[in-house]
Amino acid sequence: MINNKLEKEVELLKILAKGCKKHPAYRAIRKATERCEECVVVWKARMELNKLEE
């Protein structure tokens, strides 16, 4: 169980580290405007990571 959680966290952190190619300054601090699909993916990764940390 713990191993799966850690693996999921690593995958989400990789998504956050990669970020958006079009908007390199976007780091998912605020919600994405939903105009850019990559930014939305980064935002969803941030939200899922926050849920795992609780």
N, CA, C and O atoms as a GROMACS GRO file, in nm:
protein
  216
    1MET      N    1   0.084  -0.120   0.000
    1MET     CA    2   0.000   0.000   0.000
    1MET      C    3   0.087   0.125   0.000
    1MET      O    4   0.065   0.216  -0.080
    2ILE      N    5   0.185   0.130   0.088
    2ILE     CA    6   0.272   0.247   0.097
    2ILE      C    7   0.353   0.263  -0.032
    2ILE      O    8   0.374   0.375  -0.080
    3ASN      N    9   0.399   0.151  -0.087
    3ASN     CA   10   0.478   0.156  -0.209
    3ASN      C   11   0.397   0.215  -0.324
    3ASN      O   12   0.450   0.294  -0.403
    4ASN      N   13   0.270   0.179  -0.335
    4ASN     CA   14   0.184   0.234  -0.441
    4ASN      C   15   0.166   0.384  -0.424
    4ASN      O   16   0.165   0.458  -0.522
    5LYS      N   17   0.150   0.428  -0.300
    5LYS     CA   18   0.132   0.570  -0.274
    5LYS      C   19   0.258   0.649  -0.313
    5LYS      O   20   0.249   0.756  -0.373
    6LEU      N   21   0.373   0.594  -0.279
    6LEU     CA   22   0.498   0.661  -0.314
    6LEU      C   23   0.518   0.666  -0.466
    6LEU      O   24   0.564   0.767  -0.519
    7GLU      N   25   0.484   0.559  -0.533
    7GLU     CA   26   0.495   0.557  -0.679
    7GLU      C   27   0.402   0.660  -0.742
    7GLU      O   28   0.440   0.728  -0.838
    8LYS      N   29   0.283   0.672  -0.690
    8LYS     CA   30   0.186   0.770  -0.741
    8LYS      C   31   0.239   0.912  -0.719
    8LYS      O   32   0.229   0.998  -0.807
    9GLU      N   33   0.296   0.936  -0.600
    9GLU     CA   34   0.352   1.068  -0.570
    9GLU      C   35   0.466   1.101  -0.665
    9GLU      O   36   0.477   1.215  -0.711
   10VAL      N   37   0.550   1.004  -0.694
   10VAL     CA   38   0.662   1.027  -0.785
   10VAL      C   39   0.610   1.063  -0.924
   10VAL      O   40   0.662   1.156  -0.987
   11GLU      N   41   0.510   0.993  -0.972
   11GLU     CA   42   0.453   1.022  -1.103
   11GLU      C   43   0.395   1.163  -1.108
   11GLU      O   44   0.414   1.236  -1.205
   12LEU      N   45   0.323   1.201  -1.003
   12LEU     CA   46   0.263   1.335  -0.999
   12LEU      C   47   0.370   1.443  -0.992
   12LEU      O   48   0.357   1.547  -1.055
   13LEU      N   49   0.476   1.418  -0.916
   13LEU     CA   50   0.584   1.515  -0.906
   13LEU      C   51   0.658   1.529  -1.038
   13LEU      O   52   0.706   1.637  -1.072
   14LYS      N   53   0.667   1.421  -1.114
   14LYS     CA   54   0.729   1.429  -1.247
   14LYS      C   55   0.647   1.519  -1.338
   14LYS      O   56   0.703   1.598  -1.414
   15ILE      N   57   0.515   1.507  -1.330
   15ILE     CA   58   0.426   1.592  -1.412
   15ILE      C   59   0.446   1.738  -1.373
   15ILE      O   60   0.455   1.825  -1.460
   16LEU      N   61   0.452   1.764  -1.243
   16LEU     CA   62   0.471   1.903  -1.197
   16LEU      C   63   0.607   1.958  -1.238
   16LEU      O   64   0.619   2.074  -1.276
   17ALA      N   65   0.709   1.874  -1.230
   17ALA     CA   66   0.844   1.919  -1.266
   17ALA      C   67   0.854   1.947  -1.416
   17ALA      O   68   0.922   2.040  -1.457
   18LYS      N   69   0.787   1.866  -1.495
   18LYS     CA   70   0.789   1.884  -1.640
   18LYS      C   71   0.717   2.012  -1.679
   18LYS      O   72   0.764   2.087  -1.765
   19GLY      N   73   0.603   2.037  -1.617
   19GLY     CA   74   0.528   2.159  -1.642
   19GLY      C   75   0.467   2.165  -1.781
   19GLY      O   76   0.446   2.062  -1.845
   20CYS      N   77   0.440   2.284  -1.826
   20CYS     CA   78   0.378   2.308  -1.956
   20CYS      C   79   0.483   2.364  -2.053
   20CYS      O   80   0.559   2.455  -2.018
   21LYS      N   81   0.487   2.309  -2.173
   21LYS     CA   82   0.584   2.356  -2.273
   21LYS      C   83   0.552   2.497  -2.321
   21LYS      O   84   0.642   2.577  -2.345
   22LYS      N   85   0.423   2.527  -2.335
   22LYS     CA   86   0.382   2.658  -2.386
   22LYS      C   87   0.393   2.768  -2.280
   22LYS      O   88   0.421   2.884  -2.310
   23HIS      N   89   0.371   2.729  -2.154
   23HIS     CA   90   0.371   2.826  -2.044
   23HIS      C   91   0.468   2.779  -1.936
   23HIS      O   92   0.424   2.727  -1.833
   24PRO      N   93   0.597   2.796  -1.957
   24PRO     CA   94   0.695   2.744  -1.861
   24PRO      C   95   0.688   2.810  -1.722
   24PRO      O   96   0.738   2.753  -1.625
   25ALA      N   97   0.628   2.926  -1.712
   25ALA     CA   98   0.618   2.993  -1.582
   25ALA      C   99   0.503   2.938  -1.498
   25ALA      O  100   0.496   2.967  -1.378
   26TYR      N  101   0.413   2.859  -1.558
   26TYR     CA  102   0.299   2.806  -1.484
   26TYR      C  103   0.343   2.692  -1.394
   26TYR      O  104   0.396   2.592  -1.442
   27ARG      N  105   0.320   2.706  -1.264
   27ARG     CA  106   0.360   2.605  -1.167
   27ARG      C  107   0.243   2.557  -1.082
   27ARG      O  108   0.264   2.503  -0.973
   28ALA      N  109   0.122   2.575  -1.128
   28ALA     CA  110   0.001   2.525  -1.064
   28ALA      C  111  -0.021   2.583  -0.925
   28ALA      O  112  -0.070   2.515  -0.836
   29ILE      N  113   0.015   2.707  -0.907
   29ILE     CA  114  -0.014   2.775  -0.781
   29ILE      C  115  -0.159   2.822  -0.781
   29ILE      O  116  -0.227   2.818  -0.678
   30ARG      N  117  -0.205   2.866  -0.898
   30ARG     CA  118  -0.345   2.901  -0.918
   30ARG      C  119  -0.407   2.806  -1.017
   30ARG      O  120  -0.336   2.738  -1.092
   31LYS      N  121  -0.539   2.799  -1.018
   31LYS     CA  122  -0.610   2.712  -1.111
   31LYS      C  123  -0.580   2.753  -1.255
   31LYS      O  124  -0.568   2.871  -1.286
   32ALA      N  125  -0.570   2.653  -1.341
   32ALA     CA  126  -0.546   2.679  -1.484
   32ALA      C  127  -0.670   2.743  -1.546
   32ALA      O  128  -0.782   2.720  -1.501
   33THR      N  129  -0.649   2.823  -1.649
   33THR     CA  130  -0.760   2.889  -1.716
   33THR      C  131  -0.838   2.794  -1.806
   33THR      O  132  -0.943   2.830  -1.858
   34GLU      N  133  -0.788   2.675  -1.825
   34GLU     CA  134  -0.848   2.570  -1.907
   34GLU      C  135  -0.843   2.600  -2.056
   34GLU      O  136  -0.914   2.536  -2.134
   35ARG      N  137  -0.763   2.694  -2.096
   35ARG     CA  138  -0.741   2.720  -2.239
   35ARG      C  139  -0.629   2.632  -2.292
   35ARG      O  140  -0.624   2.602  -2.411
   36CYS      N  141  -0.540   2.591  -2.204
   36CYS     CA  142  -0.425   2.509  -2.242
   36CYS      C  143  -0.440   2.373  -2.174
   36CYS      O  144  -0.445   2.365  -2.051
   37GLU      N  145  -0.446   2.267  -2.252
   37GLU     CA  146  -0.468   2.133  -2.197
   37GLU      C  147  -0.352   2.088  -2.108
   37GLU      O  148  -0.374   2.022  -2.007
   38GLU      N  149  -0.229   2.124  -2.145
   38GLU     CA  150  -0.114   2.085  -2.062
   38GLU      C  151  -0.120   2.150  -1.924
   38GLU      O  152  -0.086   2.087  -1.824
   39CYS      N  153  -0.161   2.274  -1.919
   39CYS     CA  154  -0.173   2.343  -1.790
   39CYS      C  155  -0.280   2.276  -1.704
   39CYS      O  156  -0.264   2.267  -1.582
   40VAL      N  157  -0.386   2.230  -1.765
   40VAL     CA  158  -0.493   2.162  -1.693
   40VAL      C  159  -0.440   2.031  -1.634
   40VAL      O  160  -0.473   1.996  -1.520
   41VAL      N  161  -0.359   1.959  -1.709
   41VAL     CA  162  -0.300   1.834  -1.660
   41VAL      C  163  -0.211   1.862  -1.540
   41VAL      O  164  -0.213   1.788  -1.441
   42VAL      N  165  -0.132   1.968  -1.548
   42VAL     CA  166  -0.044   2.005  -1.436
   42VAL      C  167  -0.128   2.042  -1.314
   42VAL      O  168  -0.095   2.002  -1.202
   43TRP      N  169  -0.236   2.116  -1.334
   43TRP     CA  170  -0.323   2.156  -1.224
   43TRP      C  171  -0.387   2.033  -1.158
   43TRP      O  172  -0.392   2.024  -1.035
   44LYS      N  173  -0.435   1.940  -1.239
   44LYS     CA  174  -0.497   1.819  -1.184
   44LYS      C  175  -0.395   1.735  -1.107
   44LYS      O  176  -0.429   1.675  -1.006
   45ALA      N  177  -0.272   1.732  -1.154
   45ALA     CA  178  -0.166   1.660  -1.082
   45ALA      C  179  -0.142   1.725  -0.946
   45ALA      O  180  -0.124   1.656  -0.846
   46ARG      N  181  -0.142   1.858  -0.941
   46ARG     CA  182  -0.123   1.930  -0.814
   46ARG      C  183  -0.236   1.899  -0.717
   46ARG      O  184  -0.212   1.874  -0.599
   47MET      N  185  -0.361   1.899  -0.767
   47MET     CA  186  -0.475   1.871  -0.680
   47MET      C  187  -0.470   1.727  -0.628
   47MET      O  188  -0.500   1.703  -0.511
   48GLU      N  189  -0.434   1.632  -0.712
   48GLU     CA  190  -0.426   1.493  -0.670
   48GLU      C  191  -0.313   1.473  -0.568
   48GLU      O  192  -0.327   1.396  -0.473
   49LEU      N  193  -0.201   1.543  -0.589
   49LEU     CA  194  -0.089   1.534  -0.495
   49LEU      C  195  -0.131   1.592  -0.358
   49LEU      O  196  -0.096   1.536  -0.254
   50ASN      N  197  -0.205   1.701  -0.360
   50ASN     CA  198  -0.254   1.759  -0.233
   50ASN      C  199  -0.343   1.660  -0.158
   50ASN      O  200  -0.335   1.650  -0.036
   51LYS      N  201  -0.428   1.588  -0.231
   51LYS     CA  202  -0.515   1.489  -0.166
   51LYS      C  203  -0.435   1.374  -0.107
   51LYS      O  204  -0.469   1.324   0.000
   52LEU      N  205  -0.329   1.333  -0.175
   52LEU     CA  206  -0.246   1.223  -0.123
   52LEU      C  207  -0.171   1.263   0.003
   52LEU      O  208  -0.146   1.179   0.090
   53GLU      N  209  -0.135   1.389   0.014
   53GLU     CA  210  -0.058   1.437   0.129
   53GLU      C  211  -0.142   1.452   0.254
   53GLU      O  212  -0.088   1.459   0.365
   54GLU      N  213  -0.272   1.457   0.240
   54GLU     CA  214  -0.360   1.474   0.357
   54GLU      C  215  -0.365   1.351   0.441
   54GLU      O  216  -0.434   1.348   0.543
   0.00000   0.00000   0.00000
